[in-house]
Amino acid sequence: MDKLAWHRPSICGDGNNCPEVAITADAVFLRSSLQPDAIARLTRTEWHDLLAGIRNGEFDA
């Protein structure tokens, strides 16, 4: 895997418990700043489905 350009939400600032995302032409990579070596790889379709689910409240407790 090439070096990825990781981004985190601006609300996190320099916090240690933030989601981070890296988007390439072929995939979207997700990780937690607490465990940066545990990386999930999603297709672009899976990424869009995840975002839609979050926006629609599918993961609200």
N, C-alpha and C positions, 0 to 999 in steps of 0.2 A: 504494500500500500504506500503510495506516495505521501509526502508530507501534506497534511490537511490543514486548511485554514479554518480554525475553530472560532465560532461566534457565540456569544451568550447575550441574553436579554439585558438591555441597558439598566433595568431596575436592579439587577444583581450587583452592579458595581464591581468591587473587588471581593465579594462574598465567596465563601467556600462551598456553598450548597446550591449550585445552579446547574440547569441543563445547558448543554453546549451542542451546537449543530455545525456540521461541515457539509456543504453541498457541492457535489461534483457533477460532471456531465452525465454520469451513469448511475449515481446513487446519492442518498442522503444518509449521513452518519450522525448518530446521537450518542451522547455520553453524559455522565454526571461529573461535575468538577470534583466530587468526592472520590470517584473511582475512574480516573481518566483512561485506564487501560481496558476497561470494560466497555467496548464499543458495539453498538447495534447498527447494522446496515439495513436500510430500507430502500425499496424501489421508490421511484417518484410517485407512483400510484399509491403505495402504502403510506408514504409521507402525506399526501393530500387527504387520504382517508383518515389518518390520525388527526390532522388539523381540523377536519370537518367534525370528527367526533368530539374533540375538545370544545370547539365552538358551539356545538349542539348540546353540550352538557352531559354527554354519554358517560363521562368518568366522574361526575360529581357524586359525592357520597350522600 
